[in-house]
């Protein structure tokens, strides 16, 4: 059965030879929740705790490095480890983008340009070395490092894009959080529609969707925790982060249970 972009695929034992989960609707739901958590969690550490973007980035960089090493050492796919690493990339992506945009004073367009260049270089080097940037090829330690570095750049780019579209300072477009979420949600839906055109690369569509879920989550996160006067709901960053964490735990528990049940059915 052809693998769906946003739809479930038939489960086989070979699916988990890769160290990444099947790309299903559940994957994208959890991914959007993780990116939103990355925004609220990253802002909580850097802003609410007043640690700043540089120290916040250092903390999340250590967490990211530790989780990636654990992920690389793991012999198979572990849902909670994988998604903890994803959350680490989203929180680090948040503080890195904010550090570039604000602390370095280059503004949102400058931050987007730099991170986009890093993402392109990462994909180009990965392709040059391995001959593919498909997530289905993530089966060796070297490919895993390429995968996670590329994900980190994609998360950082997504954060910068979301801030650029929604923000009204530092060269931002000033469209607001609600409009930003609608724009990126619409673009993500367009990518899903493009999946049905067989001539288009599934790998290209995956990475396009992966990047777009980040600004969608970033604008949703900002919408939750920004003051009402700035167009937000004024939910505390800690409360929003805890709610999103609980939602992800429920989703991952359900996905793990379903996975185990399908494996038993194949025995």
Secondary structure, DSSP 8 states (H G I E B T S, - for coil): ----SSS-----GGGGGSSS---SHHHHHHHHHHHHHHHHHHHIIIIIT--HHHHHHHHHHHHHHHHHHHHHH-SS--HHHHHHHHHHHHHHHHHHHHIIIIIS--HHHHHHHHHHHHHHHHHHHHHHHHS---GGG--SHHHHHHHHHHHHHHHHHHHHHHHHHH-SSTT-----HHHHHHHHHHHHHHHHHHTT-TTS-HHHHHHHHHHHHHHHHHHHHHHHHS-GGGTS----HHHHHHHHHHHHHHHHHHHHHHHHHHHHHH-
